[in-house]
Amino acid sequence: MKKIDNLECYRIVCAIASCGSVREAGLQLSQEPSNLFRLIRQLEQELGILLFERQSRPMRLTAQGEIFCSHAQ
């Protein structure tokens, strides 16, 4: 599995958290939502945690995701 660039991960997680939507974050970052979903899943696998509650709309950070995002900011 390819390692993800840390700065890019921080930027993506924070964008999704602030937008509440992968689709909106994709528009903001000029990236396809499918690529963002793939990067988030890969990051979660590498970290061994879930960053987002996917059942809620808007998407919300889990407690671990909030910690990750606070470090990113």
C-alpha positions, -999 to +999 in steps of 0.1 A: +000+000+000+013+034-010+020+058+019+000+090+017+016+124+019+009+138+054+003+174+044-022+163+018-040+140+043-043+169+068-057+192+041-082+166+029-095+156+063-098+192+074-116+202+041-141+173+045-147+182+081-153+218+074-175+211+044-193+182+059-193+165+025-167+147+004-184+161-027-181+197-015-145+191-004-137+177-038-150+208-054-130+230-030-098+210-036-104+204-073-103+166-068-128+138-076-148+127-046-140+091-053-103+099-050-109+116-016-129+086-004-101+063-014-075+084+004-095+086+036-100+048+036-063+043+030-054+068+058-078+051+082-063+017+074-027+031+080-038+047+112-060+019+124-088+043+133-120+057+118-118+094+111-155+100+100-189+089+110-202+080+075-239+074+084-244+110+095-251+139+071-232+161+071-202+138+076-188+143+111-154+135+126-152+108+151-134+116+184-102+102+169-108+122+138-112+154+158-078+147+174-063+141+140-078+173+126-068+194+156-032+183+150-035+191+114-046+227+121 
